[in-house]
């Protein structure tokens, strides 16, 4: 489905933003597994 592809792109963008911002997000990333962390942010 096209909507799922868009969601995947948004997830990728979010992960890239987290990598760029880095420091204040690291604690959050360590508290949750990668997939869960993405879900928690929405």
N, CA, C and O of each residue as an XYZ file, in Angstrom:
168
protein
N       0.835     -1.204      0.000
C       0.000      0.000      0.000
C       0.878      1.266      0.000
O       1.900      1.318      0.683
N       0.470      2.274     -0.767
C       1.243      3.531     -0.826
C       1.395      4.170      0.556
O       2.462      4.693      0.880
N       0.338      4.131      1.371
C       0.397      4.777      2.680
C       1.490      4.151      3.546
O       2.174      4.855      4.288
N       1.654      2.833      3.452
C       2.688      2.168      4.238
C       4.071      2.586      3.783
O       4.982      2.737      4.597
N       4.230      2.775      2.464
C       5.528      3.222      1.946
C       5.853      4.609      2.484
O       6.992      4.885      2.860
N       4.846      5.481      2.519
C       5.046      6.838      3.046
C       5.442      6.763      4.514
O       6.361      7.455      4.951
N       4.741      5.916      5.279
C       5.071      5.759      6.699
C       6.519      5.317      6.871
O       7.221      5.803      7.757
N       6.962      4.393      6.019
C       8.335      3.900      6.110
C       9.323      5.029      5.841
O      10.358      5.129      6.500
N       8.994      5.882      4.864
C       9.862      7.029      4.560
C       9.927      7.961      5.760
O      10.998      8.456      6.109
N       8.777      8.204      6.394
C       8.741      9.076      7.562
C       9.577      8.505      8.696
O      10.280      9.244      9.385
N       9.504      7.190      8.891
C      10.310      6.539      9.928
C      11.790      6.734      9.632
O      12.578      7.033     10.529
N      12.163      6.563      8.359
C      13.568      6.726      7.977
C      14.021      8.159      8.243
O      15.111      8.378      8.772
N      13.192      9.131      7.878
C      13.530     10.530      8.121
C      13.704     10.783      9.611
O      14.635     11.469     10.031
N      12.794     10.219     10.406
C      12.861     10.406     11.856
C      14.166      9.841     12.406
O      14.823     10.478     13.229
N      14.539      8.650     11.956
C      15.792      8.037     12.418
C      16.985      8.904     12.040
O      17.912      9.070     12.832
N      16.961      9.463     10.815
C      18.058     10.320     10.377
C      18.131     11.587     11.226
O      19.223     12.041     11.569
N      16.978     12.159     11.566
C      16.940     13.356     12.409
C      17.528     13.046     13.782
O      18.276     13.842     14.348
N      17.174     11.870     14.305
C      17.699     11.472     15.612
C      19.225     11.368     15.548
O      19.921     11.804     16.465
N      19.736     10.789     14.464
C      21.189     10.660     14.319
C      21.847     12.034     14.290
O      22.896     12.232     14.904
N      21.237     12.987     13.579
C      21.808     14.326     13.472
C      21.786     15.044     14.817
O      22.782     15.633     15.236
N      20.624     14.986     15.493
C      20.489     15.689     16.770
C      21.307     14.998     17.856
O      21.942     15.638     18.695
N      21.268     13.663     17.807
C      22.147     12.859     18.645
C      21.955     12.964     20.146
O      21.106     12.283     20.720
N      22.743     13.816     20.777
C      22.988     13.737     22.218
C      21.728     13.668     23.078
O      21.623     12.765     23.909
N      20.775     14.574     22.919
C      19.623     14.566     23.819
C      18.650     13.436     23.518
O      17.724     13.201     24.293
N      18.845     12.726     22.398
C      17.973     11.599     22.065
C      18.598     10.263     22.473
O      17.892      9.258     22.557
N      19.897     10.234     22.725
C      20.576      8.963     22.974
C      19.975      8.224     24.159
O      19.749      7.016     24.081
N      19.713      8.928     25.255
C      19.160      8.293     26.437
C      17.856      7.582     26.085
O      17.607      6.456     26.516
N      17.030      8.264     25.292
C      15.749      7.690     24.872
C      15.979      6.411     24.063
O      15.302      5.406     24.279
N      16.928      6.451     23.138
C      17.189      5.299     22.281
C      17.674      4.097     23.088
O      17.359      2.956     22.750
N      18.433      4.341     24.144
C      18.950      3.226     24.938
C      17.860      2.607     25.799
O      17.941      1.426     26.139
N      16.838      3.383     26.159
C      15.787      2.867     27.025
C      14.864      1.903     26.296
O      14.291      1.005     26.913
N      14.716      2.082     24.986
C      13.826      1.225     24.215
C      14.574      0.566     23.066
O      15.533      1.136     22.544
N      14.147     -0.631     22.665
C      14.676     -1.217     21.426
C      14.356     -0.293     20.259
O      13.403      0.482     20.339
N      15.119     -0.353     19.188
C      14.971      0.577     18.061
C      13.533      0.691     17.563
O      13.008      1.799     17.448
N      12.891     -0.435     17.265
C      11.532     -0.400     16.715
C      10.539      0.231     17.661
O       9.669      0.995     17.243
N      10.671     -0.090     18.953
C       9.751      0.444     19.957
C       9.939      1.950     20.092
O       8.967      2.694     20.222
N      11.181      2.391     20.062
C      11.468      3.822     20.214
C      10.762      4.629     19.122
O      10.222      5.701     19.393
N      10.766      4.118     17.902
C      10.107      4.820     16.798
C       8.607      4.907     17.066
O       7.999      5.957     16.858
N       8.009      3.809     17.527
C       6.574      3.802     17.790
C       6.223      4.767     18.919
O       5.196      5.444     18.859
N       7.056      4.834     19.932
C       6.776      5.696     21.077
C       6.731      7.168     20.688
O       6.036      7.951     21.336
N       7.463      7.564     19.634
C       7.543      8.979     19.278
C       6.302      9.462     18.533
O       6.042     10.664     18.489
N       5.525      8.536     17.943
C       4.394      9.005     17.137
C       3.244      9.435     18.014
O       2.206      9.859     17.507
